[in-house]
Amino acid sequence: MAHAVQFTPKSRNAKVGPMPVSMTSNETCPNSCPLKAAGCYADGGPLGMLWRALSEATPGRKFQNCAGQSVQSLTWAQFCNAIAALPDGTLWRHNQAGDLPGANDAIDTKALAALVKANRGKRGFTYTHKPLTAKNAKAIAGANAKGFTVNLSANNLSHADKLAESGAGPVVTVLPADMSGNADISTPAGRKVSVCPATYREDVSCASCQLCQRQNRKVIVGFPAHGNARRKASAIAST
């Protein structure tokens, strides 16, 4: 299935920092993700409007953003070429919105392999809520082994333990909205959770922190529920 991708060589989002970022059309998001029905953070505000417009765009064609400006979408092949052209060592974030290639719960392993190949020498990272079927887990583990960091996204602390036990990749999790940055948090199995510093410190961004890019980190990264649907997301994180 063809996906439309939007690629920004230098993000202007203060929480992300000045690095390349991408966004993929919303059919990549799995129905198995409870946040999809409850209201994903990416559905709200200007990001949500841009994401919806991209999701209706023809891959490789221009589309109108929420400000009425013309924005270029990329085909998957064009996107991979853009990543391959980045200087070696470049830190970049895949998917401010969207998931790994493949409709719904499935991963398009050929498309993911193309991106992993394009990322050689670069320091790309992303997150996925795709379910860990045997095929998906193998594809994710393979991407991580070849240098493209794919974080497994958990719905709560118990789910984080389950994902960590798979060994397919590093883990992040949603946390209740009232979790503070200096909270002492552990999963039921005793795994340490570190709250993303960019969520509570003005002087930290993805570009400066880089924790989610580190595959061999010893902590699970936690993101307090935020956005327009933070109450629903917080309830999911509390289960």
C-alpha positions as a printed NumPy array, in Angstrom:
array([[  0.   ,   0.   ,   0.   ],
       [  1.341,   3.453,  -0.897],
       [  1.871,   5.926,   1.932],
       [  2.265,   9.684,   1.663],
       [  5.212,  11.045,   3.65 ],
       [  6.019,  14.611,   4.664],
       [  9.697,  15.337,   5.323],
       [ 11.066,  18.436,   7.036],
       [ 14.865,  18.851,   6.827],
       [ 14.932,  21.068,   9.943],
       [ 12.111,  20.997,  12.476],
       [ 10.86 ,  24.248,  13.989],
       [  9.166,  22.407,  16.864],
       [ 10.936,  23.531,  20.048],
       [ 10.318,  20.188,  21.779],
       [ 11.826,  18.248,  18.877],
       [ 14.698,  20.613,  18.153],
       [ 16.385,  21.56 ,  14.873],
       [ 16.718,  18.178,  13.214],
       [ 15.091,  16.355,  10.28 ],
       [ 11.644,  14.919,  11.002],
       [  9.001,  13.052,   9.043],
       [  5.3  ,  12.234,   9.155],
       [  3.463,   9.332,   7.504],
       [ -0.195,   9.08 ,   6.502],
       [ -2.532,   7.78 ,   9.193],
       [ -3.516,   4.449,   7.644],
       [ -0.204,   3.16 ,   9.028],
       [ -1.532,   3.426,  12.59 ],
       [ -2.768,   0.094,  13.978],
       [ -6.367,  -0.387,  15.063],
       [ -5.007,  -2.404,  17.991],
       [ -3.625,   0.804,  19.539],
       [ -6.137,   1.99 ,  22.19 ],
       [ -4.973,   5.581,  21.725],
       [ -6.224,   5.513,  18.132],
       [ -9.813,   5.283,  19.316],
       [ -9.333,   7.353,  22.47 ],
       [ -7.679,  10.231,  20.668],
       [ -4.003,  10.263,  19.782],
       [ -2.036,  13.388,  20.746],
       [ -1.14 ,  13.77 ,  17.052],
       [ -4.814,  14.263,  16.167],
       [ -4.992,  17.661,  17.824],
       [ -3.877,  21.166,  16.949],
       [ -1.873,  22.197,  13.871],
       [ -0.056,  18.85 ,  13.816],
       [ -3.359,  17.005,  13.592],
       [ -4.627,  19.217,  10.784],
       [ -1.413,  18.721,   8.812],
       [ -1.532,  14.969,   9.424],
       [ -5.114,  14.678,   8.206],
       [ -4.306,  16.678,   5.082],
       [ -1.254,  14.511,   4.391],
       [ -3.34 ,  11.37 ,   4.886],
       [ -5.68 ,  12.479,   2.109],
       [ -2.848,  13.432,  -0.238],
       [ -1.619,  11.424,  -3.207],
       [  1.94 ,  10.276,  -2.472],
       [  4.399,  12.451,  -4.385],
       [  1.877,  15.249,  -4.989],
       [  1.46 ,  18.635,  -3.324],
       [ -1.333,  19.234,  -0.817],
       [ -2.693,  22.179,   1.157],
       [ -1.819,  22.541,   4.835],
       [ -4.042,  24.201,   7.444],
       [ -2.695,  27.632,   6.495],
       [ -3.587,  27.108,   2.853],
       [  0.05 ,  26.703,   1.862],
       [  1.19 ,  24.166,  -0.694],
       [  3.241,  21.337,   0.843],
       [  5.061,  18.585,  -1.015],
       [  4.344,  14.99 ,  -0.079],
       [  6.785,  12.222,  -0.931],
       [  6.381,   8.662,  -2.083],
       [  8.093,   6.088,   0.118],
       [ 10.929,   5.745,  -2.4  ],
       [ 11.42 ,   9.523,  -2.515],
       [ 11.452,   9.637,   1.269],
       [ 14.093,   6.9  ,   1.484],
       [ 16.206,   8.807,  -1.052],
       [ 15.951,  11.936,   1.125],
       [ 17.146,   9.987,   4.161],
       [ 19.989,   8.37 ,   2.236],
       [ 21.15 ,  11.857,   1.168],
       [ 21.52 ,  13.084,   4.766],
       [ 25.118,  13.487,   5.973],
       [ 26.51 ,  10.549,   7.915],
       [ 25.914,  10.864,  11.633],
       [ 22.71 ,  12.883,  11.231],
       [ 20.229,  12.468,  14.077],
       [ 16.676,  12.391,  12.712],
       [ 13.235,  11.428,  13.926],
       [ 10.82 ,   9.388,  11.858],
       [  7.126,  10.028,  12.399],
       [  5.977,  12.911,  14.513],
       [  2.705,  11.262,  13.514],
       [  2.044,   7.919,  11.871],
       [  3.613,   4.497,  12.345],
       [  5.908,   2.083,  10.544],
       [  4.984,   1.342,   6.908],
       [  2.131,  -1.074,   6.388],
       [ -1.612,  -0.611,   6.786],
       [ -3.242,  -1.128,  10.171],
       [ -1.525,  -3.792,  12.342],
       [  0.85 ,  -5.134,   9.684],
       [  4.389,  -3.986,   8.91 ],
       [  5.401,  -3.739,   5.266],
       [  8.744,  -5.459,   5.737],
       [ 10.099,  -4.506,   2.292],
       [  9.321,  -0.823,   2.852],
       [ 10.856,  -0.917,   6.328],
       [ 13.961,  -2.645,   4.959],
       [ 14.335,   0.129,   2.373],
       [ 14.237,   2.75 ,   5.105],
       [ 16.713,   0.839,   7.254],
       [ 19.071,   0.675,   4.287],
       [ 18.672,   4.422,   3.644],
       [ 19.485,   5.081,   7.314],
       [ 22.916,   3.42 ,   7.147],
       [ 25.438,   5.787,   8.715],
       [ 22.652,   7.994,  10.094],
       [ 21.065,   7.989,  13.552],
       [ 17.368,   7.625,  12.849],
       [ 14.826,   6.69 ,  15.503],
       [ 11.084,   6.21 ,  15.706],
       [  8.265,   4.644,  17.725],
       [  5.721,   1.951,  16.904],
       [  2.425,   0.774,  18.315],
       [  2.21 ,  -2.097,  15.832],
       [  1.388,  -5.33 ,  17.691],
       [  4.289,  -7.731,  18.248],
       [  3.189, -10.562,  16.034],
       [  6.024, -12.932,  15.149],
       [  6.479, -11.239,  11.763],
       [  6.362,  -7.715,  13.178],
       [  8.731,  -8.522,  16.037],
       [ 11.258, -10.   ,  13.625],
       [ 11.108,  -6.922,  11.377],
       [ 11.486,  -4.523,  14.312],
       [ 14.354,  -6.472,  15.853],
       [ 16.06 ,  -6.553,  12.456],
       [ 15.721,  -2.781,  12.049],
       [ 17.24 ,  -2.2  ,  15.477],
       [ 20.084,  -4.617,  14.767],
       [ 20.949,  -2.634,  11.628],
       [ 21.072,   0.746,  13.334],
       [ 17.567,   2.173,  12.885],
       [ 16.142,   2.564,  16.388],
       [ 12.523,   1.456,  16.679],
       [ 11.058,   2.071,  20.131],
       [  8.207,  -0.203,  21.196],
       [  5.352,   1.974,  22.477],
       [  3.528,   0.665,  25.549],
       [  0.076,   1.668,  26.772],
       [  0.967,   1.441,  30.476],
       [  3.643,   0.122,  32.84 ],
       [  2.474,  -3.511,  32.724],
       [  2.45 ,  -3.437,  28.943],
       [  5.96 ,  -1.927,  29.038],
       [  7.199,  -5.016,  30.912],
       [  5.636,  -7.292,  28.313],
       [  7.251,  -5.403,  25.438],
       [ 10.639,  -5.305,  27.175],
       [ 10.546,  -9.066,  27.619],
       [ 10.213,  -9.497,  23.84 ],
       [ 13.73 ,  -8.177,  23.277],
       [ 12.656,  -6.668,  19.939],
       [ 13.736,  -3.15 ,  20.834],
       [ 13.909,  -0.427,  23.486],
       [ 10.648,   0.559,  25.145],
       [  8.731,   3.763,  25.804],
       [  5.401,   4.1  ,  27.571],
       [  2.502,   6.459,  28.145],
       [  2.22 ,   7.646,  31.743],
       [ -0.684,   9.237,  33.62 ],
       [ -0.884,  12.961,  32.913],
       [ -0.077,  13.939,  36.506],
       [  3.304,  12.169,  36.602],
       [  6.009,  14.696,  37.433],
       [  9.464,  14.777,  35.906],
       [ 11.257,  13.861,  39.105],
       [  8.918,  11.   ,  40.025],
       [ 10.494,   7.692,  41.052],
       [  8.774,   5.304,  38.631],
       [  9.253,   1.589,  38.031],
       [  7.254,  -1.05 ,  36.184],
       [  5.615,  -3.923,  38.096],
       [  8.671,  -6.049,  37.232],
       [ 11.012,  -3.405,  38.629],
       [ 12.246,  -1.794,  35.405],
       [ 13.261,   1.836,  35.845],
       [ 11.204,   4.463,  33.977],
       [ 12.694,   7.861,  33.176],
       [ 10.256,  10.648,  32.289],
       [ 11.154,  12.326,  28.989],
       [ 12.99 ,  15.502,  30.059],
       [ 11.639,  17.464,  27.095],
       [  8.156,  17.167,  28.636],
       [  9.073,  19.184,  31.731],
       [ 12.256,  21.136,  30.949],
       [ 12.323,  24.098,  28.6  ],
       [ 16.029,  23.666,  27.859],
       [ 15.739,  20.085,  26.563],
       [ 14.568,  18.804,  23.17 ],
       [ 14.749,  15.509,  21.304],
       [ 17.804,  16.878,  19.508],
       [ 19.667,  17.606,  22.741],
       [ 18.462,  14.609,  24.79 ],
       [ 18.775,  11.786,  22.239],
       [ 17.752,   9.159,  24.825],
       [ 15.126,   7.588,  22.549],
       [ 17.769,   7.007,  19.886],
       [ 19.887,   4.871,  22.239],
       [ 19.032,   1.23 ,  21.722],
       [ 21.131,  -0.034,  24.621],
       [ 19.702,   2.258,  27.284],
       [ 18.782,   0.67 ,  30.599],
       [ 15.613,   2.671,  31.193],
       [ 12.135,   2.803,  29.731],
       [ 11.257,   6.33 ,  28.622],
       [  7.908,   7.598,  29.904],
       [  5.704,  10.251,  28.304],
       [  2.966,  11.743,  30.495],
       [ -0.32 ,  11.842,  28.59 ],
       [ -0.732,  15.15 ,  26.783],
       [ -2.704,  16.775,  23.993],
       [ -6.435,  17.296,  23.55 ],
       [ -7.216,  13.715,  24.579],
       [ -4.867,  13.544,  27.56 ],
       [ -7.666,  12.511,  29.971],
       [ -8.513,   9.451,  27.911],
       [ -4.843,   8.642,  27.317],
       [ -4.152,   9.104,  31.016],
       [ -6.915,   6.639,  31.874],
       [ -5.353,   4.064,  29.534],
       [ -1.937,   4.637,  31.104],
       [ -3.404,   4.099,  34.574],
       [ -4.763,   0.598,  33.88 ]])
